[in-house]
Amino acid sequence: IPKHCFDRSITRSMLYVIRDIFILLLIGYLATKFVGFEISLLAIPFWIFYACVQGTIGFGVFVLGHECGHGAFSDYQLLNDIVGYVLHSVLLVPYFSWQRSHSVHHSKNNHLLDN
């Protein structure tokens, strides 16, 4: 893997956050604008498709928050924690408890004697 792939950029990282949140909001807006909240058999396939698309984009937001928990979002831990907290809050995932349990998971993962 080329060395430049490991260089952290706050600008690039924040552009990913802005892009993903914008897509989430845009898709939600378009869905409610053009389909609305009507209950009909015709709307069910659309809402299933919508849930799959929003879930995929939402997972991208989670991945950005996940990288904040690992300290890979930026060189500044405070910025990592603020962005991670906000992104996880959008998804209703508690950031700091997740960060702690995930850290324990990584410290014990694949250890045969240390469970």
C-alpha positions as CSV (number, residue, x, y, z in Angstrom):
1,I,0.0,0.0,0.0
2,P,1.5,3.4,-1.0
3,K,2.6,5.6,1.9
4,H,0.3,8.5,0.9
5,C,-2.7,6.2,1.6
6,F,-1.8,6.5,5.3
7,D,-1.7,10.3,5.4
8,R,-4.6,11.8,7.3
9,S,-6.3,14.9,6.0
10,I,-9.0,16.7,8.0
11,T,-10.3,18.3,4.8
12,R,-10.7,15.0,3.0
13,S,-12.2,13.4,6.1
14,M,-14.7,16.2,6.7
15,L,-15.7,16.1,3.0
16,Y,-16.6,12.4,3.4
17,V,-18.8,13.3,6.4
18,I,-20.5,16.1,4.5
19,R,-21.0,14.0,1.5
20,D,-22.5,11.1,3.4
21,I,-24.8,13.2,5.6
22,F,-25.9,15.2,2.5
23,I,-26.8,11.9,0.7
24,L,-28.7,10.6,3.7
25,L,-30.8,13.9,3.9
26,L,-31.3,14.1,0.1
27,I,-32.6,10.5,-0.2
28,G,-34.9,11.0,2.8
29,Y,-36.2,14.3,1.3
30,L,-36.8,12.8,-2.1
31,A,-38.6,9.7,-0.7
32,T,-41.0,11.8,1.4
33,K,-41.5,14.4,-1.5
34,F,-42.3,11.9,-4.2
35,V,-43.8,9.0,-2.3
36,G,-44.9,10.5,0.9
37,F,-46.1,8.5,3.8
38,E,-49.1,6.9,2.1
39,I,-49.9,3.3,3.0
40,S,-50.5,1.3,-0.1
41,L,-49.3,-1.9,-1.7
42,L,-47.7,0.1,-4.5
43,A,-45.5,1.9,-2.0
44,I,-44.2,-1.2,-0.2
45,P,-41.5,-2.2,-2.8
46,F,-40.3,1.4,-2.9
47,W,-40.0,1.6,0.9
48,I,-38.1,-1.7,1.0
49,F,-35.7,-0.3,-1.7
50,Y,-35.4,2.9,0.3
51,A,-34.5,1.1,3.5
52,C,-31.8,-0.8,1.7
53,V,-30.3,2.3,0.2
54,Q,-30.5,4.4,3.4
55,G,-29.1,1.4,5.4
56,T,-26.1,1.3,3.0
57,I,-25.4,5.0,3.3
58,G,-26.0,4.9,7.1
59,F,-23.4,2.1,7.3
60,G,-21.0,4.5,5.5
61,V,-21.7,7.0,8.3
62,F,-21.0,4.3,10.9
63,V,-17.7,3.5,9.2
64,L,-16.6,7.1,9.4
65,G,-17.5,7.1,13.1
66,H,-15.7,3.8,13.5
67,E,-12.6,5.3,12.1
68,C,-12.9,8.2,14.6
69,G,-13.0,5.6,17.4
70,H,-9.7,4.1,16.1
71,G,-8.1,7.6,15.8
72,A,-7.8,7.2,12.0
73,F,-10.1,10.2,11.1
74,S,-7.6,12.9,12.0
75,D,-4.4,13.4,13.9
76,Y,-6.3,15.1,16.7
77,Q,-8.0,12.9,19.3
78,L,-10.5,15.6,20.3
79,L,-11.6,16.1,16.7
80,N,-11.9,12.3,16.4
81,D,-14.1,12.1,19.5
82,I,-16.3,15.1,18.5
83,V,-17.0,13.8,15.0
84,G,-17.3,10.2,16.2
85,Y,-19.8,11.2,18.9
86,V,-21.9,13.3,16.4
87,L,-21.9,10.6,13.8
88,H,-22.8,7.8,16.2
89,S,-25.5,10.0,17.8
90,V,-27.1,10.4,14.3
91,L,-27.3,6.6,14.2
92,L,-28.4,6.3,17.8
93,V,-25.2,4.4,18.7
94,P,-23.5,5.4,22.0
95,Y,-20.0,6.4,20.9
96,F,-17.9,6.3,24.0
97,S,-19.2,3.0,25.3
98,W,-18.9,1.5,21.8
99,Q,-15.3,2.9,21.6
100,R,-14.4,1.2,24.9
101,S,-15.9,-2.1,24.1
102,H,-14.5,-2.1,20.6
103,S,-11.0,-1.3,22.0
104,V,-11.3,-4.3,24.3
105,H,-12.5,-6.4,21.3
106,H,-9.3,-5.5,19.4
107,S,-7.1,-6.1,22.3
108,K,-8.4,-9.7,22.8
109,N,-9.3,-10.6,19.2
110,N,-7.6,-13.9,17.9
111,H,-5.8,-14.5,21.2
112,L,-6.0,-18.2,22.0
113,L,-5.1,-17.9,25.7
114,D,-6.3,-14.4,26.6
115,N,-10.1,-14.3,26.3
